[in-house]
Amino acid sequence: MKEPGALLAELFAGKATYADGRSVGDTHSVISPAFAQALGGFVAREKPKLVVEVGMALGASSLAILSALDADARLISIDPFQSTDYKGVGKSLVEQSNRASQHVLIEKPDYVALPELLAQNIQPDLVYIDGMHTFDYVALDAFYADKLVRPGGVVAFNDCGFRSIHKFLKYFQKHRHYEEIDVGLRPDYRGANPLVTLVRTITRRSNQDRYFRKVDSWEPEHNYFRNF
């Protein structure tokens, strides 16, 4: 069995394999090394007892989290496409680690799995959202994350440079009480060309992961709305 960090390094180097030695193949569906380092560092500092991640893919975020979890902590990953689209890569890498017993994989859609966790009164200290990137799915994930975490808990978002996620976070910050946390990631406005980079800079649409700590359980009145 290997340390999750060692498996993560192999994944980033393109050398990850299944347990039988076969190469896992294309590794484009992973969070960046910088984001993985920030995630692992945050977990190491905060020492959450339970983490929920929406979207596992090839397991980079899972390994980053597991590498920093205390021995009595757990990670729940939600990914309905793990055995199909991702060919079980993330699951296999976690199973090859010496932290596999701390991991639970739920292969159901987020709109099924998250309500089930809520019904079970699961209360994670951190929810890391990296599932479908359309506005409606991000909103759904964040809605249930807000219901699951207690005040003091954290909700983090990957791929914040996507217009849908950038737009949703404007809504989120005006319709719930959260404080953004600095996890050491610098704003990154780089786009496909100089014009896109300029637009990203003006609109402050940065690519880096963003983390938010829940201040309280406030919810707006039924007719509350703020422009975003």
C-alpha positions in Angstrom: 0.0 0.0 0.0 1.2 3.5 -0.9 0.8 6.9 0.7 -1.9 8.9 -1.0 0.7 11.6 -1.7 2.9 9.2 -3.6 0.0 8.1 -5.7 -1.0 11.7 -6.4 2.6 12.4 -7.5 2.4 9.5 -9.9 -0.9 10.7 -11.3 0.5 14.2 -12.0 3.5 12.6 -13.6 1.4 10.5 -15.9 2.7 7.3 -14.3 -0.4 6.2 -12.4 -1.5 2.6 -12.8 -4.3 0.3 -11.8 -3.6 -2.3 -9.2 -2.7 -4.8 -11.9 0.0 -2.5 -13.4 -2.0 -1.2 -16.4 -1.6 2.5 -17.1 -4.7 4.5 -16.3 -4.2 6.4 -19.6 -5.3 10.0 -20.1 -5.1 12.1 -17.0 -6.5 15.4 -18.1 -9.5 15.3 -15.7 -7.5 16.2 -12.6 -7.3 19.3 -10.5 -4.0 21.2 -10.9 -1.0 20.4 -8.6 -1.4 23.9 -7.1 -5.0 23.3 -6.2 -4.2 19.9 -4.8 -1.5 21.3 -2.7 -3.8 24.1 -1.4 -6.5 21.5 -0.7 -4.2 19.2 1.2 -2.7 22.0 3.1 -6.1 23.3 4.1 -7.1 19.9 5.4 -3.9 19.5 7.3 -4.4 22.9 9.0 -8.2 22.6 9.7 -8.2 18.9 10.6 -11.8 18.1 9.5 -13.3 14.9 10.8 -15.5 14.5 7.7 -15.0 15.8 4.2 -17.5 15.4 1.3 -16.4 15.9 -2.3 -18.8 16.2 -5.2 -16.9 14.9 -8.2 -14.0 12.4 -7.9 -12.9 11.8 -11.5 -9.4 10.4 -11.5 -9.0 10.9 -7.8 -6.6 13.8 -7.5 -8.6 15.7 -5.0 -9.5 12.5 -3.2 -5.8 11.7 -2.8 -4.9 15.2 -1.7 -7.6 15.1 1.0 -6.7 11.6 2.2 -3.0 12.5 2.3 -3.8 15.1 5.0 -6.6 13.6 6.9 -6.1 12.5 10.5 -6.4 8.8 11.1 -9.9 9.0 12.6 -11.3 11.2 9.8 -13.3 10.2 6.7 -13.8 11.3 3.1 -17.1 10.7 1.2 -16.8 11.1 -2.6 -19.9 11.4 -4.8 -19.4 10.5 -8.5 -22.0 8.7 -10.6 -19.5 8.5 -13.5 -16.6 6.8 -11.6 -17.1 3.3 -13.0 -18.2 4.5 -16.5 -16.7 7.7 -17.8 -13.6 7.5 -15.5 -13.2 3.7 -15.7 -12.7 3.4 -12.0 -9.4 5.2 -12.0 -10.0 7.3 -8.9 -11.5 4.4 -7.0 -8.5 2.2 -7.9 -5.9 4.7 -6.8 -7.6 5.3 -3.5 -7.8 1.5 -3.0 -4.1 1.2 -3.6 -3.5 3.7 -0.8 -3.0 3.0 2.9 -5.9 5.3 3.6 -8.5 3.4 1.7 -10.4 2.4 4.8 -11.2 6.1 5.4 -12.9 6.5 2.1 -16.5 5.9 1.0 -17.5 6.3 -2.7 -21.2 7.0 -3.5 -21.8 6.3 -7.2 -25.0 8.3 -7.4 -25.9 11.7 -8.9 -25.4 14.6 -6.6 -29.2 15.4 -6.6 -29.8 11.9 -5.1 -26.7 11.5 -2.9 -26.7 14.9 -1.2 -30.3 14.8 0.0 -29.6 11.3 1.3 -26.6 12.6 3.3 -28.8 15.4 4.7 -31.5 12.9 5.7 -28.9 10.9 7.5 -27.8 14.1 9.4 -24.3 13.9 8.0 -22.4 17.0 9.0 -19.1 17.4 7.1 -16.6 20.1 8.1 -15.6 20.6 4.5 -17.5 20.2 1.2 -15.3 20.4 -2.0 -17.4 21.0 -5.1 -16.1 19.8 -8.5 -19.0 18.2 -10.2 -21.0 19.4 -13.2 -20.1 23.0 -13.9 -23.5 24.3 -15.2 -25.1 27.0 -13.1 -28.0 24.8 -12.0 -25.8 21.9 -10.8 -23.4 24.2 -9.0 -26.3 25.9 -7.3 -27.7 22.5 -6.3 -24.4 21.3 -4.9 -24.0 24.6 -2.9 -27.5 24.5 -1.6 -27.1 21.1 -0.1 -23.5 21.9 1.1 -24.9 24.9 3.0 -27.6 22.6 4.6 -24.9 20.0 5.5 -22.2 22.1 7.0 -22.5 23.8 10.4 -21.4 27.3 11.1 -17.6 27.3 11.0 -17.7 24.6 8.2 -16.2 25.3 4.8 -17.5 25.0 1.2 -14.9 25.1 -1.6 -15.3 25.4 -5.3 -13.1 24.2 -8.1 -12.9 25.7 -11.6 -14.1 29.1 -10.6 -12.9 30.5 -13.9 -15.9 29.0 -15.6 -18.5 31.7 -16.2 -21.3 29.6 -14.7 -19.3 29.1 -11.4 -18.1 32.7 -11.3 -21.7 33.9 -11.8 -23.0 31.5 -9.1 -20.5 32.7 -6.6 -21.7 36.2 -7.0 -25.2 34.9 -6.1 -23.9 32.8 -3.2 -22.1 35.7 -1.5 -25.2 37.8 -1.6 -27.7 35.2 -0.5 -25.9 33.4 2.3 -23.5 34.4 5.1 -20.0 33.2 4.2 -16.5 34.6 4.5 -14.0 33.9 1.8 -10.8 32.2 3.1 -7.3 32.8 1.8 -5.7 29.4 1.1 -2.6 30.7 -0.5 -3.8 30.6 -4.2 -3.0 33.8 -6.1 -5.7 35.1 -8.5 -5.1 33.8 -12.0 -6.9 35.6 -14.8 -5.1 33.9 -17.7 -7.4 33.1 -20.7 -7.1 31.6 -24.1 -5.7 34.8 -25.6 -4.8 38.3 -24.4 -8.3 39.7 -25.0 -9.9 37.0 -22.9 -7.3 37.6 -20.2 -8.1 41.3 -20.2 -11.9 40.5 -19.9 -11.2 38.1 -17.0 -9.0 40.6 -15.2 -11.7 43.4 -15.6 -14.5 41.1 -14.4 -12.2 39.5 -11.7 -13.1 36.0 -13.1 -10.1 34.2 -11.7 -9.3 30.5 -12.2 -8.2 29.6 -8.7 -10.2 27.5 -6.3 -12.1 29.5 -3.8 -13.0 28.6 -0.2 -15.8 30.0 2.0 -16.4 29.6 5.7 -20.0 29.5 6.9 -20.7 32.3 9.3 -24.2 31.3 10.4 -27.3 29.4 9.3 -29.1 32.5 8.0 -31.5 32.0 5.1 -33.3 34.8 3.2 -37.0 35.6 3.4 -39.2 34.0 0.8 -39.2 37.2 -1.4 -35.5 38.1 -0.8 -33.4 38.9 -3.8 -30.2 40.9 -4.5 -28.8 41.6 -7.9 -25.7 39.6 -8.7 
